[in-house]
Amino acid sequence: MNTSANPTDPAAIAASTAPAAPAGTEQHAAAQTSDAASRAIPTLIPPVDVIEDSTGITLIADVPGVSREKLTLRVEADQLCIEGDLSMPMPPHLEAGYAEVQRARFRRTFTLSKELDADKIGAELSNGVLRLRIPKVAYAQPRRIPIQAG
C-alpha cells in the first residue's frame, strides 16, 4: 500500500519486504550483500498494530523473547526496519518435544510516509512489546489559524 496518495490514511506506513538501496560505493555494495544475506535467513514477521492520531503514528509490535540488546531498529531513506534475535533459553535438563516457534529471528520492514519525521522516532521495549512513536513533520500536523478582528 502506498500512502503518498492518501496521507490521512490510518495506516500511513506500508509493509514492505525489502528496502530499496541506492547504488554507490563498494562499502555500500558490501552493506547490500550483508542485507541480502540477512533477508535470506528465515524470519518471523511480528504482528504490528498501527495507530494514527493528529500528531503522528504509534507502532506496537509483539516481539516476545527479544531482549533490548538483541533488538535493532534502523532507518535508511524511507525504510524503517525492525529486527531482533529471539532467545528462549531451555532449562539444562529439558528438551522441547514440540515448539511452535521454529525461527530464531524477527524482521519487519515499513515504508515511511513523507509526512512522518524519521529523525524523531522514539522507541520503548517492555515485556516483549515494542512501542515506536513516529511524529508527523510540522507541516503535516494540524494547526489552528487565528482570526483577526477587522
ROVO-521486 format. One line per 8 residues: number of its first residue (from 0); for each residue x, z, y of C-alpha. Coordinates in Angstrom, 3 decimals. Layout:
<atoms>
NUM = X,Z,Y; ...
</atoms>
This chain:
<atoms>
0 = 0.000,0.000,0.000; 1.499,-0.986,3.340; 0.490,1.425,6.063; 1.777,-0.518,9.039; -1.537,-2.382,9.118; -3.554,0.819,9.460; -1.601,3.750,10.948; -4.655,6.035,10.782
8 = -4.878,5.739,7.003; -4.688,9.270,5.484; -2.000,8.038,3.116; 0.327,6.921,5.905; 3.105,6.574,3.415; 3.169,4.311,0.409; 4.583,4.934,-3.024; 7.451,2.632,-3.809
16 = 9.627,2.194,-6.840; 12.886,1.032,-5.307; 14.199,1.428,-1.790; 15.382,-1.734,-0.112; 19.007,-1.541,0.955; 20.755,-3.837,3.411; 23.746,-5.775,2.136; 27.057,-4.718,3.576
24 = 30.424,-3.259,2.779; 31.983,-2.652,-0.622; 31.241,1.049,-0.143; 27.568,0.193,0.302; 27.717,-2.078,-2.774; 29.079,0.858,-4.778; 26.224,3.023,-3.495; 23.747,0.324,-4.531
32 = 25.256,0.214,-8.023; 25.085,4.014,-8.277; 21.471,3.999,-7.036; 20.558,1.246,-9.518; 22.159,3.260,-12.325; 20.195,6.377,-11.347; 16.965,4.331,-11.352; 17.765,3.133,-14.883
40 = 17.628,6.720,-16.190; 14.082,7.515,-17.399; 12.442,9.944,-14.980; 9.245,11.852,-14.448; 7.090,10.954,-11.456; 5.942,14.229,-9.913; 2.350,14.417,-8.670; 2.224,14.486,-4.871
48 = -0.644,15.370,-2.526; -0.569,13.691,0.896; -2.359,15.475,3.729; -2.534,13.951,7.195; -3.502,15.687,10.417; -3.230,14.662,14.055; 0.436,15.686,14.324; 1.890,14.431,11.059
56 = 1.811,14.361,7.284; 2.403,17.054,4.691; 3.553,16.103,1.206; 3.054,18.660,-1.548; 4.947,17.780,-4.730; 4.858,19.653,-8.022; 8.437,19.946,-9.310; 8.354,22.837,-11.794
64 = 11.690,23.792,-13.280; 13.716,22.191,-10.464; 15.870,24.626,-8.509; 16.783,24.140,-4.849; 20.361,23.363,-5.878; 19.189,20.579,-8.225; 16.781,19.006,-5.708; 17.854,16.093,-3.492
72 = 15.901,14.735,-0.538; 17.216,11.751,1.375; 16.009,9.186,3.868; 17.530,5.728,4.009; 15.996,3.347,6.556; 12.244,3.823,5.984; 12.549,5.192,2.420; 12.112,8.868,1.512
80 = 13.453,9.724,-1.938; 12.769,12.979,-3.795; 14.995,13.565,-6.845; 15.578,16.597,-8.979; 17.081,17.665,-12.265; 14.824,19.720,-14.470; 16.257,22.786,-16.139; 14.239,24.515,-18.822
88 = 16.587,26.999,-20.457; 15.742,27.959,-24.002; 16.480,31.428,-25.343; 19.628,31.342,-27.529; 17.916,31.626,-30.923; 14.878,29.445,-30.257; 14.357,25.723,-30.572; 11.433,23.731,-29.214
96 = 9.223,22.473,-32.033; 7.258,20.368,-29.588; 7.929,19.588,-25.923; 5.563,17.622,-23.704; 8.216,17.156,-21.029; 10.797,14.800,-22.542; 12.581,13.759,-19.342; 15.107,15.928,-17.530
104 = 14.788,14.279,-14.101; 12.149,13.828,-11.382; 12.166,10.891,-8.962; 9.654,9.710,-6.391; 10.202,7.298,-3.509; 7.963,6.715,-0.499; 7.998,4.147,2.274; 7.594,5.927,5.605
112 = 5.330,4.543,8.292; 6.882,3.794,11.690; 4.551,6.444,13.171; 6.468,9.169,11.305; 9.633,10.831,12.636; 12.072,10.858,9.693; 14.665,12.772,11.763; 12.423,15.845,11.896
120 = 11.388,16.229,8.256; 11.135,19.844,7.156; 11.271,20.938,3.504; 10.404,24.142,1.651; 10.556,24.843,-2.085; 8.651,27.781,-3.540; 7.580,28.449,-7.141; 8.037,24.834,-8.241
128 = 6.128,23.379,-5.296; 7.978,21.276,-2.722; 6.321,21.052,0.687; 7.572,18.407,3.126; 6.335,18.215,6.707; 6.855,14.868,8.426; 5.737,14.920,12.061; 4.440,11.859,13.852
136 = 6.573,10.424,16.643; 5.409,11.451,20.120; 3.712,8.130,20.948; 1.612,8.322,17.765; 0.302,11.838,18.404; -2.993,12.348,20.190; -2.750,13.441,23.789; -5.210,14.488,26.426
144 = -5.386,12.424,29.611; -6.156,14.434,32.747; -8.862,13.107,35.047; -8.073,13.195,38.739; -10.773,14.107,41.251; -11.198,11.365,43.743
</atoms>
